[in-house]
Amino acid sequence: MKSTFKVLFFIKRNATKQSGKAPIIARITLDGKIAQISTKLEIEPSLWDIKHGRASGKAFEANHINSSIDSIKSTVFSHYQNFRERKANITAEIIKNAFLGLCESNETILKLFDKHNDDLSKMIDLEIGEVSYKRYLLGRKRLADFIYYKYKISDIAIKDITTTFIRDYEVYLRSDCKLTTNVTAKTLQYLKKIIIVAFNDGIIRSNPYGNFKIKMERIERGYLDQNELDIIMEKYIPIKRIENVRDIFIFCCYTGLSYIDVQALKSDNIRIAFDGNLWIMIKRHKTDVPVNVRLLDVPKNIIAKYSGQLLNGKLLPVSSNQKMNAYLKELADICGITKNITTHVARHTFATTITLSNGVPIETVSKMLGHTNIKTTQIYAKITDLKISNDMEKLAGKLNIKN
């Protein structure tokens, strides 16, 4: 929707001074909201052209006033255009503050970070998980530690955060905190989000992240091949807690569900779809994106195994993520698998071994994983040597037929 932006000038007749002159006020209107600015100009009411919002006549005083009005109007319009080009959140009040030079306040970064985190805490289980919220708390703590380490102060004005500040913070995170490249990148992204809030709200005029590139390393995502999956599925497990974890892990390998989504899975999430088959129908806890995955025989049998054993409609006996990952290490040892198995490895295995390696298109896999961007799926997915071999075998067969 197009913004309605106007700048008008009027005189404040009820504030006429002893000299007989009235102050000239600039009125900024944006989308029906008004902000007023004192121009520091005065004029006799009889010399004011109400219709055109200017001084009437061609005397020196009128020319001086009209020239000043034109300059003020041009400056206000310039601020409006700058905010629009930056795609900032614009209000009449923000434009007024920009004109008066009040855009860059002395608001501090940790104070704004606290406000952001307080707002975020109210959205836990609505738009954000508790784990993500705690990462922002940690991001705030690391920033506070850096500010004290570098400047020996408890907080710093947002306007004083420069690209150099961010580079120094990056070095601190890597060298003093011993963080990996990607954890450092995520920590810098938390600060970036707060900076963007300040920028969009007109607290600062420029974004110090504009000339700063956050560096991420592409990491190899672990997954199991079909042979390793078969070993885990066929292994006799005498310990009940390990057997439960094995079943949940295999279930995730064949459905692509994350830990948090399988933990919340209930009987009403399993429905018969248009094709007459049973499907898992949920919204991803992390993104609230709808996800539909057809139940293959392996996960269907696992659900049947625990049918009627759990309370509150829960389908599987999922323990805490910490316990799951600890028990999965035991499971790997029992099965003779040297790879580091975690709950997230199951999701990667679904993308790579179960789907892509068996010819399921990446667009379909992306949908089942609940990704909104196929580039995210490409990070999870790997084209295995077996898949390449099978594809080339098919090509060789086609070429032989032609010969």
C-alpha positions as CSV (number, residue, x, y, z in Angstrom):
1,M,0.0,0.0,0.0
2,K,1.4,3.4,-1.0
3,S,2.2,5.8,1.8
4,T,0.4,9.2,2.0
5,F,3.1,11.8,2.8
6,K,2.6,15.5,3.0
7,V,4.4,18.5,4.5
8,L,2.3,21.6,5.1
9,F,3.0,25.0,6.8
10,F,0.7,27.1,8.9
11,I,0.9,29.8,11.5
12,K,-0.1,29.4,15.1
13,R,-2.4,32.4,15.6
14,N,-3.2,31.6,19.2
15,A,0.6,32.0,20.0
16,T,1.0,35.5,18.6
17,K,3.8,37.3,20.3
18,Q,4.0,40.9,21.6
19,S,5.7,41.9,18.3
20,G,2.4,40.9,16.6
21,K,4.1,38.0,14.8
22,A,2.9,34.4,14.9
23,P,5.2,31.3,14.8
24,I,5.3,29.2,11.6
25,I,4.8,25.5,12.1
26,A,5.6,22.6,9.7
27,R,3.1,19.8,9.8
28,I,4.3,16.3,8.7
29,T,1.6,13.9,7.8
30,L,2.3,10.2,7.0
31,D,-0.5,7.7,6.7
32,G,-2.8,9.8,8.7
33,K,-0.4,10.4,11.6
34,I,0.9,13.9,12.3
35,A,4.1,15.4,13.8
36,Q,4.7,19.1,14.1
37,I,8.0,21.0,13.9
38,S,8.7,24.6,15.0
39,T,10.5,26.3,12.0
40,K,11.8,29.1,14.3
41,L,10.3,31.5,11.7
42,E,7.7,34.2,12.5
43,I,5.4,36.4,10.4
44,E,2.6,38.9,10.8
45,P,-0.7,36.9,10.3
46,S,-1.9,39.5,7.7
47,L,1.1,38.6,5.5
48,W,0.4,34.8,5.6
49,D,-1.1,33.1,2.5
50,I,-3.2,30.4,4.1
51,K,-4.1,28.7,0.8
52,H,-0.5,28.1,-0.2
53,G,1.1,27.9,3.2
54,R,3.6,30.7,2.4
55,A,4.4,34.3,3.0
56,S,2.6,36.6,0.6
57,G,4.2,39.4,-1.4
58,K,7.7,40.0,-2.8
59,A,9.3,41.9,0.0
60,F,12.7,40.8,1.4
61,E,11.1,39.3,4.5
62,A,8.6,37.3,2.5
63,N,11.4,36.0,0.2
64,H,13.5,35.1,3.2
65,I,10.7,33.2,4.9
66,N,9.6,31.4,1.7
67,S,13.2,30.4,1.0
68,S,13.5,29.0,4.5
69,I,10.2,27.1,4.1
70,D,11.5,25.6,0.8
71,S,14.7,24.5,2.5
72,I,12.8,22.9,5.4
73,K,10.4,21.1,3.0
74,S,13.3,19.8,0.9
75,T,15.2,18.5,4.0
76,V,12.1,16.8,5.4
77,F,11.4,15.1,2.0
78,S,15.0,14.1,1.8
79,H,14.7,12.3,5.2
80,Y,11.5,10.6,4.0
81,Q,13.2,9.3,0.8
82,N,16.2,8.1,2.8
83,F,14.0,6.1,5.1
84,R,12.1,4.6,2.1
85,E,15.3,3.6,0.3
86,R,16.5,1.8,3.5
87,K,13.1,0.1,3.8
88,A,13.0,1.4,7.4
89,N,9.9,1.5,9.5
90,I,8.8,5.1,8.9
91,T,6.5,7.3,11.0
92,A,5.9,11.1,11.0
93,E,7.6,11.2,14.4
94,I,10.7,9.4,13.1
95,I,11.0,11.9,10.2
96,K,10.6,14.8,12.7
97,N,13.4,13.3,14.9
98,A,15.6,12.9,11.8
99,F,15.0,16.6,10.9
100,L,15.8,17.7,14.5
101,G,18.9,15.5,14.6
102,L,17.4,13.3,17.3
103,C,17.5,10.0,15.3
104,E,20.5,8.7,16.9
105,S,19.6,8.5,20.6
106,N,21.8,7.4,23.5
107,E,19.8,4.2,23.9
108,T,22.1,1.4,24.7
109,I,22.5,-1.9,23.0
110,L,22.1,-4.2,26.0
111,K,18.9,-2.3,27.1
112,L,17.4,-2.9,23.6
113,F,18.7,-6.5,23.7
114,D,16.8,-7.0,27.0
115,K,13.6,-5.6,25.6
116,H,13.9,-7.9,22.6
117,N,14.5,-10.9,24.8
118,D,11.6,-9.9,27.1
119,D,9.3,-9.8,24.0
120,L,10.7,-13.1,22.8
121,S,10.0,-14.8,26.1
122,K,6.3,-14.1,25.6
123,M,6.4,-16.0,22.3
124,I,7.9,-19.2,23.7
125,D,5.8,-22.2,22.3
126,L,3.9,-19.8,20.0
127,E,6.6,-18.7,17.5
128,I,9.8,-19.8,19.1
129,G,11.1,-22.7,21.1
130,E,12.7,-22.4,24.6
131,V,16.1,-23.5,23.2
132,S,16.1,-20.7,20.6
133,Y,15.1,-18.2,23.3
134,K,18.0,-19.4,25.6
135,R,20.4,-18.8,22.7
136,Y,19.4,-15.2,22.6
137,L,20.0,-14.9,26.3
138,L,23.5,-16.4,25.8
139,G,24.1,-14.0,22.9
140,R,23.2,-11.1,25.2
141,K,25.6,-12.4,27.9
142,R,28.5,-12.8,25.4
143,L,28.0,-9.3,24.1
144,A,27.9,-7.9,27.7
145,D,31.1,-9.8,28.5
146,F,32.8,-8.3,25.4
147,I,31.8,-4.7,26.2
148,Y,33.2,-5.0,29.7
149,Y,36.3,-6.8,28.4
150,K,37.0,-4.2,25.7
151,Y,35.8,-1.0,27.2
152,K,35.5,-1.7,31.0
153,I,31.9,-0.4,30.9
154,S,28.6,-2.2,31.5
155,D,26.8,-1.0,28.4
156,I,27.3,1.1,25.2
157,A,25.2,3.4,23.1
158,I,23.9,1.8,19.9
159,K,25.1,4.8,17.9
160,D,28.7,4.0,19.0
161,I,28.6,0.5,17.5
162,T,30.6,0.6,14.3
163,T,31.8,-2.0,11.8
164,T,35.1,-1.9,13.7
165,F,33.2,-2.8,17.0
166,I,31.7,-5.8,15.2
167,R,35.0,-7.0,13.8
168,D,36.6,-6.7,17.3
169,Y,33.6,-8.7,18.7
170,E,34.2,-11.4,16.1
171,V,37.9,-11.7,17.0
172,Y,36.9,-11.8,20.7
173,L,34.4,-14.7,20.1
174,R,36.9,-16.7,18.1
175,S,40.0,-16.1,20.2
176,D,38.9,-15.5,23.8
177,C,35.7,-17.5,23.8
178,K,37.2,-20.2,21.5
179,L,34.0,-20.5,19.5
180,T,33.9,-22.2,16.1
181,T,33.3,-20.2,12.9
182,N,29.6,-21.1,12.7
183,V,28.8,-20.5,16.4
184,T,30.6,-17.2,16.1
185,A,28.5,-16.4,13.0
186,K,25.2,-17.3,14.9
187,T,26.3,-15.1,17.8
188,L,27.0,-12.2,15.5
189,Q,23.6,-12.7,13.9
190,Y,21.9,-12.2,17.3
191,L,23.6,-8.8,17.6
192,K,22.7,-8.0,14.0
193,K,19.0,-8.6,14.7
194,I,19.1,-6.0,17.5
195,I,21.0,-3.6,15.3
196,I,18.3,-3.9,12.6
197,V,15.6,-3.3,15.1
198,A,17.4,0.0,16.1
199,F,17.9,0.9,12.4
200,N,14.3,0.3,11.5
201,D,13.0,2.2,14.5
202,G,15.1,5.2,13.5
203,I,17.4,4.9,16.6
204,I,20.5,4.9,14.4
205,R,20.9,6.4,10.9
206,S,23.1,3.7,9.4
207,N,23.5,0.0,9.8
208,P,27.1,-1.0,10.8
209,Y,26.5,-4.5,9.4
210,G,26.1,-3.0,6.0
211,N,29.9,-3.4,5.2
212,F,30.3,-6.5,7.3
213,K,30.0,-10.1,6.0
214,I,29.2,-12.8,8.5
215,K,31.3,-15.9,7.6
216,M,29.8,-19.4,7.8
217,E,31.6,-22.7,7.0
218,R,29.7,-25.4,5.2
219,I,29.7,-28.4,7.4
220,E,29.3,-32.0,6.5
221,R,26.0,-33.3,7.9
222,G,26.3,-36.8,9.3
223,Y,23.9,-39.5,8.2
224,L,23.7,-43.3,8.2
225,D,23.7,-45.5,5.0
226,Q,21.2,-48.3,4.5
227,N,23.5,-51.0,5.8
228,E,24.1,-49.1,9.1
229,L,20.3,-48.6,9.4
230,D,19.7,-52.3,8.9
231,I,22.3,-53.2,11.5
232,I,20.5,-50.9,14.1
233,M,17.0,-52.2,13.2
234,E,18.0,-55.9,13.3
235,K,20.2,-55.7,16.5
236,Y,18.7,-57.4,19.5
237,I,18.6,-54.8,22.3
238,P,18.1,-56.3,25.8
239,I,18.0,-52.9,27.6
240,K,14.5,-51.4,27.4
241,R,15.5,-47.7,27.5
242,I,18.0,-48.3,24.6
243,E,15.4,-50.2,22.7
244,N,13.0,-47.3,23.0
245,V,15.5,-44.8,21.8
246,R,16.4,-47.1,18.9
247,D,12.8,-47.3,17.8
248,I,12.4,-43.5,18.0
249,F,15.6,-42.9,16.1
250,I,14.5,-45.3,13.3
251,F,11.1,-43.7,13.3
252,C,12.7,-40.3,12.6
253,C,15.0,-41.8,9.9
254,Y,11.9,-42.9,8.0
255,T,9.8,-39.8,8.6
256,G,12.3,-36.9,8.7
257,L,10.7,-35.5,11.9
258,S,13.0,-33.5,14.3
259,Y,13.3,-34.4,17.9
260,I,10.8,-31.7,19.1
261,D,8.2,-32.7,16.5
262,V,8.4,-36.5,17.3
263,Q,8.2,-35.7,21.0
264,A,4.9,-33.8,20.4
265,L,3.5,-36.4,18.0
266,K,0.0,-37.5,19.0
267,S,-2.6,-40.0,17.6
268,D,-4.6,-37.2,16.0
269,N,-1.6,-36.2,13.9
270,I,-2.0,-39.6,12.0
271,R,-4.7,-39.4,9.4
272,I,-6.0,-41.1,6.3
273,A,-5.3,-38.8,3.3
274,F,-6.9,-38.5,-0.1
275,D,-4.9,-41.5,-1.4
276,G,-6.3,-43.8,1.3
277,N,-2.9,-44.1,3.1
278,L,-1.9,-43.1,6.6
279,W,0.0,-39.8,6.8
280,I,1.6,-37.7,9.5
281,M,0.1,-34.3,9.4
282,I,1.7,-31.7,11.7
283,K,3.0,-28.1,11.8
284,R,6.7,-27.9,12.5
285,H,7.4,-26.6,16.0
286,K,10.3,-24.5,14.8
287,T,8.7,-22.7,11.9
288,D,5.0,-23.4,12.1
289,V,5.1,-24.7,8.5
290,P,2.6,-27.5,7.7
291,V,4.3,-30.9,7.1
292,N,2.7,-34.0,5.6
293,V,4.7,-37.3,5.5
294,R,3.3,-40.6,4.4
295,L,3.8,-43.4,6.9
296,L,5.9,-46.1,5.5
297,D,5.8,-49.7,6.9
298,V,8.8,-49.3,9.2
299,P,7.4,-46.3,11.2
300,K,3.9,-47.7,11.0
301,N,5.1,-50.9,12.8
302,I,6.9,-48.8,15.4
303,I,3.7,-46.9,16.2
304,A,1.8,-50.2,16.4
305,K,4.4,-51.5,18.9
306,Y,3.6,-48.8,21.4
307,S,-0.1,-48.5,20.7
308,G,-2.2,-48.0,23.9
309,Q,0.9,-47.8,26.2
310,L,1.2,-44.0,26.6
311,L,-0.9,-41.3,28.1
312,N,-2.4,-38.1,26.6
313,G,-2.5,-39.5,23.1
314,K,1.3,-39.6,22.8
315,L,2.5,-42.2,20.2
316,L,6.1,-42.8,21.2
317,P,8.0,-42.9,24.6
318,V,10.3,-39.9,23.9
319,S,12.6,-38.8,26.7
320,S,14.6,-35.6,26.9
321,N,16.8,-34.7,24.0
322,Q,19.9,-34.9,26.3
323,K,19.0,-38.4,27.4
324,M,18.2,-39.4,23.8
325,N,21.6,-38.3,22.6
326,A,23.3,-40.0,25.5
327,Y,21.5,-43.3,24.9
328,L,22.2,-43.1,21.1
329,K,25.9,-43.2,21.9
330,E,25.3,-46.4,23.8
331,L,23.2,-47.7,20.9
332,A,26.1,-46.9,18.4
333,D,28.6,-48.8,20.7
334,I,26.2,-51.8,20.9
335,C,25.8,-51.9,17.1
336,G,29.5,-51.3,16.4
337,I,28.9,-48.1,14.6
338,T,31.7,-45.5,14.9
339,K,29.7,-42.5,13.6
340,N,28.4,-39.9,16.1
341,I,24.7,-40.6,16.2
342,T,22.3,-37.9,17.4
343,T,18.6,-37.2,17.0
344,H,19.5,-34.8,14.1
345,V,21.4,-37.5,12.3
346,A,18.0,-39.2,11.8
347,R,16.7,-36.2,9.9
348,H,19.8,-36.1,7.7
349,T,19.4,-39.9,7.1
350,F,15.8,-39.4,5.9
351,A,16.9,-36.7,3.5
352,T,19.9,-38.7,2.1
353,T,19.5,-42.4,2.5
354,I,15.7,-42.9,2.6
355,T,14.5,-40.4,0.0
356,L,17.1,-38.8,-2.3
357,S,19.1,-42.0,-2.7
358,N,15.9,-43.8,-3.7
359,G,15.0,-41.2,-6.4
360,V,12.6,-38.9,-4.5
361,P,13.0,-35.4,-6.0
362,I,14.6,-32.8,-3.8
363,E,11.5,-30.6,-4.1
364,T,9.4,-33.3,-2.5
365,V,12.0,-34.0,0.2
366,S,12.1,-30.2,1.0
367,K,8.3,-30.2,1.5
368,M,8.4,-33.2,3.8
369,L,11.2,-31.7,5.9
370,G,9.1,-28.5,6.2
371,H,11.7,-26.2,4.7
372,T,10.6,-22.9,3.2
373,N,13.7,-22.6,1.1
374,I,15.2,-25.5,-1.0
375,K,18.7,-24.2,-0.2
376,T,18.2,-25.4,3.3
377,T,17.4,-28.9,2.0
378,Q,20.5,-28.9,-0.1
379,I,22.6,-28.4,3.1
380,Y,21.0,-31.6,4.6
381,A,21.0,-33.7,1.5
382,K,23.9,-35.5,0.0
383,I,24.1,-37.3,-3.3
384,T,25.6,-40.6,-2.3
385,D,28.0,-42.7,-4.4
386,L,25.3,-45.4,-4.6
387,K,22.8,-42.9,-6.1
388,I,25.4,-41.7,-8.7
389,S,26.1,-45.3,-9.6
390,N,22.4,-46.2,-10.0
391,D,21.8,-43.1,-12.1
392,M,24.8,-43.8,-14.4
393,E,23.7,-47.4,-14.7
394,K,20.3,-46.2,-16.0
395,L,22.0,-43.9,-18.4
396,A,24.3,-46.6,-19.6
397,G,21.3,-48.8,-20.2
398,K,19.5,-46.2,-22.3
399,L,22.6,-45.5,-24.4
400,N,23.0,-49.3,-25.0
401,I,19.5,-49.5,-26.2
402,K,20.1,-46.7,-28.7
403,N,23.2,-48.6,-30.0
